[in-house]
């Protein structure tokens, strides 16, 4: 990864605690939230739609769906 590239993050769990992390990505110049996973279909679809990331229902799908540099587990 070059200094001009953003780090690609995934997040596991999109409940109350995760919302602070998700919001932080909106203003972050060095990282993007590219994928989110949660067993609650409605919750993860809502996050994906409002934050422009991929929404999946398992950790396995998260890992397989996008190329990630790091994952936050909430």
N, C-alpha and C positions, 0 to 999 in steps of 0.2 A: 504494500500500500504506500502510495506517495503522499507527501504532506498535503497535496491539494485534494486527495480523495477523502471522502467521508467514511468513517467506520460504519459497518452495517450491523445493527443490533436486532435481536429478536427478544420477545418478552413472553414468559410463561405465566399465565394467570393475569386476568385483566380486571380484577376486583378493585376495591377502594385503595389499597396500598399502591397498586400499579398505576393509578391515575396520575400521581405526582411524577412518576418516571415518564409516563407517556406525554404529559404536558411539557416536561423539560426538553424533550426531543424537538418540539416545535421551534424553540429558539436556539438550538444547538447548531453551531457552524461546523463542528467536526464529526458529527455522528447523525445517522438517520435510523429511525425505527422502520424496519422493512417487513417484519413479520410478527404476528401475535398468535398465541395459542391459549385456548381455554376450552374446557369441556362444555361450558354453557354456550350453545350455538348463538343465541341472540346477543349475548354480551360481546363475544369476539367479532361477530359481524358488524355490530355497531362501532366498535373501535376501528376495525378495518375500513369501514366506510368513511368515518369522520377524520381519520388520520392517514388515509392513502397507503395503507400497508396490506399485506396478505394476511388473511384471517383463517386459522386452521383449528382443528379440534383435538390435536394431540401433539405431544413433544416430538414424536417420530415424524409427523407431517411437517412440523416447524423446521426440523433439521433437513428434511428432504425438499422442502418447497423453495428455499432460497439459499444463496451463499451468504453465510453470516460470519462476522468477525468475533461476536460475543453474544451472550444470552443473559438476560436478567431473569432470575426466578423469583416470582412474588408468591 
